[in-house]
Amino acid sequence: MNITHLRFDRESDWLAALTVNWRRLGSEALHRRGVFNVALSGGATPGNFYRVLGRADWAWSATQLFISDERWVPTAHQDSNHRMIYEAFYPLTLNLERWKTELPKAGDAAADYERRLIRALGQPPRFDLILLDVGADGHTAALFPGTRALTVRDRYAVANWVPQLGAQRLTLTYATLNQAGEIWFLARGGEKQPWLQRMEQGASPDFPAAAVTTERGEIKIFNCVG
């Protein structure tokens, strides 16, 4: 799998490139099917990009958004990815599917999300675009080293206990990620550079982010090194 690694010294250039590529890919999807299906990443890295997108002239009514992973916390909690995304895009009204963390069990929330994925995108669910990050330990979405979700191939969304965090997470699985039209890794920070270099060099998939592939599209790394 070839990976395109784009490096930017300035955040303004990084944001501009992301926005241009969003318009390119989104316009192609809208022309082809009338809808643009995207899974958004949580965490701190994509926040400024979402704020820029929120001010852009874009066909939000024809854009269907999901979230690649979520913490097992209430929606209003400060650690909620849904809350971060909602606040970044505010006051836009988005077609945004959230993980229902108010359900009794994390497994229930994952099963509910999987049903909605299939209903919206078919089986297997095929996103036009999935945004991801790379953690300091090489994880992506909530696919952490050594966790059960890394081996799941027959589910599209699962609950994933992360012992190193002592926390429950919810995540899309490789079975979903690997069907995407394009996957973009959004990266900032020096601690991520060794992982990104190994991905670019085609290192063996011995850490979660490197095991992400796409059977029908391409992978790009948008890396702000400045």
C-alpha positions as CSV (number, residue, x, y, z in Angstrom):
1,M,0.0,0.0,0.0
2,N,1.5,3.3,-1.1
3,I,1.1,6.1,1.4
4,T,1.4,9.8,0.4
5,H,3.2,11.7,3.1
6,L,2.6,15.5,2.9
7,R,4.6,17.7,5.2
8,F,3.8,21.3,6.2
9,D,6.0,23.7,8.1
10,R,3.1,26.1,8.9
11,E,-0.3,25.3,10.3
12,S,-2.0,27.7,7.8
13,D,-0.6,25.6,4.9
14,W,-1.6,22.4,6.6
15,L,-5.2,23.7,7.0
16,A,-5.4,25.0,3.5
17,A,-4.3,21.7,2.0
18,L,-6.8,19.8,4.1
19,T,-9.6,22.1,3.0
20,V,-8.7,21.9,-0.7
21,N,-8.6,18.1,-0.5
22,W,-11.9,18.0,1.4
23,R,-13.5,20.0,-1.4
24,R,-12.0,17.8,-4.1
25,L,-13.1,14.5,-2.6
26,G,-16.4,15.8,-1.3
27,S,-17.3,17.3,-4.7
28,E,-16.5,14.0,-6.4
29,A,-18.8,12.1,-4.0
30,L,-21.6,14.6,-4.3
31,H,-21.4,14.5,-8.1
32,R,-21.4,10.7,-8.1
33,R,-24.0,9.9,-5.5
34,G,-25.4,13.2,-4.0
35,V,-23.9,12.5,-0.5
36,F,-20.5,12.7,1.1
37,N,-19.9,10.1,3.8
38,V,-17.2,10.9,6.3
39,A,-15.9,9.5,9.6
40,L,-14.4,12.2,11.7
41,S,-11.5,11.7,14.1
42,G,-11.7,12.8,17.7
43,G,-8.8,14.1,19.9
44,A,-7.1,17.4,19.9
45,T,-5.3,17.4,16.5
46,P,-8.2,17.9,14.1
47,G,-10.0,20.7,16.1
48,N,-8.6,23.7,14.2
49,F,-9.4,21.9,10.8
50,Y,-13.0,21.4,11.9
51,R,-13.3,25.1,12.9
52,V,-12.0,26.1,9.4
53,L,-14.4,23.7,7.7
54,G,-17.3,25.1,9.8
55,R,-16.7,28.6,8.3
56,A,-16.5,27.2,4.8
57,D,-19.2,27.3,2.1
58,W,-20.0,23.6,1.9
59,A,-23.0,21.4,1.2
60,W,-23.5,20.2,4.8
61,S,-27.0,19.1,4.3
62,A,-25.6,16.5,1.8
63,T,-22.7,15.4,4.1
64,Q,-23.2,12.5,6.5
65,L,-20.8,12.4,9.4
66,F,-19.9,9.6,11.8
67,I,-17.2,9.5,14.5
68,S,-14.4,7.0,14.2
69,D,-14.1,6.4,18.0
70,E,-15.5,7.6,21.3
71,R,-14.8,7.6,25.0
72,W,-17.2,5.8,27.3
73,V,-18.4,9.1,28.9
74,P,-21.6,11.2,28.7
75,T,-22.0,13.3,25.6
76,A,-21.6,16.5,27.6
77,H,-18.3,15.3,29.2
78,Q,-15.2,17.3,28.5
79,D,-13.5,14.2,27.1
80,S,-16.3,13.4,24.6
81,N,-15.3,13.4,21.0
82,H,-18.8,14.2,20.0
83,R,-18.7,17.3,22.3
84,M,-15.4,18.4,20.7
85,I,-16.7,18.0,17.2
86,Y,-20.0,19.7,18.0
87,E,-18.2,22.7,19.6
88,A,-15.7,23.0,16.8
89,F,-18.5,23.2,14.1
90,Y,-20.9,25.3,16.2
91,P,-23.3,26.9,15.2
92,L,-23.6,24.6,12.2
93,T,-26.3,22.0,12.2
94,L,-24.6,18.8,11.1
95,N,-25.8,15.3,10.1
96,L,-23.7,13.8,12.8
97,E,-24.2,10.2,14.1
98,R,-22.9,9.9,17.6
99,W,-22.1,6.9,19.8
100,K,-25.0,6.5,22.3
101,T,-22.9,6.4,25.5
102,E,-26.1,6.7,27.5
103,L,-26.9,3.1,26.8
104,P,-26.4,0.6,29.7
105,K,-23.3,-1.2,28.3
106,A,-20.5,-0.2,25.9
107,G,-21.3,-3.3,23.8
108,D,-24.8,-2.1,23.3
109,A,-23.6,1.3,22.1
110,A,-21.2,-0.4,19.6
111,A,-24.0,-2.7,18.3
112,D,-26.3,0.3,17.9
113,Y,-23.6,2.2,16.0
114,E,-22.9,-0.8,13.7
115,R,-26.6,-1.0,12.8
116,R,-26.7,2.7,11.9
117,L,-23.5,2.3,9.9
118,I,-25.0,-0.5,7.8
119,R,-28.3,1.3,7.4
120,A,-26.6,4.4,6.1
121,L,-23.7,2.9,4.1
122,G,-24.5,-0.7,3.3
123,Q,-22.6,-3.8,4.2
124,P,-19.7,-3.5,4.4
125,P,-20.0,0.2,5.3
126,R,-18.0,2.2,2.7
127,F,-16.9,5.7,3.7
128,D,-15.7,8.2,1.1
129,L,-13.3,9.5,3.7
130,I,-12.1,8.5,7.2
131,L,-10.0,10.9,9.2
132,L,-7.6,9.4,11.7
133,D,-4.8,10.4,14.1
134,V,-1.7,8.5,15.3
135,G,-1.1,8.4,19.1
136,A,2.2,8.6,20.8
137,D,2.0,4.8,21.2
138,G,1.1,4.1,17.6
139,H,-2.6,3.7,18.2
140,T,-5.3,5.0,15.8
141,A,-9.0,5.5,16.4
142,A,-9.4,3.5,19.7
143,L,-7.3,0.6,18.3
144,F,-4.7,0.5,21.0
145,P,-1.7,-1.9,21.1
146,G,-2.4,-5.2,22.7
147,T,-6.2,-4.8,22.8
148,R,-8.9,-7.2,21.6
149,A,-10.3,-4.9,18.9
150,L,-7.1,-5.4,16.8
151,T,-8.1,-8.9,16.0
152,V,-11.8,-8.3,15.2
153,R,-12.6,-8.8,11.5
154,D,-16.4,-9.7,11.6
155,R,-17.7,-6.5,13.3
156,Y,-17.7,-2.9,12.0
157,A,-17.8,-1.2,15.5
158,V,-16.9,-2.6,18.9
159,A,-16.4,-1.7,22.5
160,N,-12.7,-2.0,23.3
161,W,-11.3,-2.2,26.9
162,V,-7.9,-0.5,27.0
163,P,-5.9,-1.8,30.0
164,Q,-3.1,0.8,29.8
165,L,-5.7,3.5,30.2
166,G,-8.0,1.6,32.5
167,A,-10.9,2.8,30.3
168,Q,-13.5,1.6,27.9
169,R,-13.5,2.9,24.4
170,L,-15.7,2.6,21.3
171,T,-14.2,2.3,17.9
172,L,-14.6,1.4,14.3
173,T,-12.7,-1.7,13.4
174,Y,-10.3,-2.5,10.6
175,A,-13.2,-4.1,8.8
176,T,-14.7,-0.6,8.4
177,L,-11.5,1.4,8.0
178,N,-10.1,-0.8,5.3
179,Q,-13.1,-0.2,3.0
180,A,-12.7,3.6,2.8
181,G,-12.2,5.5,-0.4
182,E,-9.5,7.7,1.2
183,I,-8.0,7.6,4.7
184,W,-6.2,10.7,6.0
185,F,-4.0,10.7,9.0
186,L,-3.9,14.2,10.5
187,A,-0.8,14.6,12.6
188,R,1.0,17.2,14.6
189,G,3.7,16.8,17.2
190,G,7.2,15.5,17.4
191,E,6.3,12.3,19.3
192,K,4.4,11.1,16.3
193,Q,7.1,11.5,13.7
194,P,8.8,8.0,14.2
195,W,5.5,6.3,13.7
196,L,4.7,8.3,10.6
197,Q,8.1,7.6,9.1
198,R,7.7,3.9,9.6
199,M,4.2,4.0,8.0
200,E,5.6,5.9,5.0
201,Q,8.5,3.3,4.6
202,G,6.0,0.5,4.6
203,A,7.1,-1.0,7.9
204,S,5.5,-4.3,9.0
205,P,2.1,-3.6,10.6
206,D,3.3,-4.2,14.1
207,F,1.5,-1.2,15.5
208,P,-2.2,-0.3,15.1
209,A,-1.9,2.7,12.7
210,A,0.4,0.8,10.3
211,A,-2.2,-2.0,10.0
212,V,-4.7,0.4,8.4
213,T,-5.0,-0.2,4.7
214,T,-7.7,0.6,2.1
215,E,-8.8,-2.0,-0.5
216,R,-10.3,0.6,-2.9
217,G,-8.6,3.9,-2.4
218,E,-5.5,5.6,-0.9
219,I,-3.9,6.8,2.3
220,K,-2.5,10.2,2.9
221,I,-0.6,11.6,5.9
222,F,-1.2,15.4,6.4
223,N,1.7,16.1,8.7
224,C,2.2,19.6,10.3
225,V,5.8,19.5,11.5
226,G,6.1,23.2,12.2
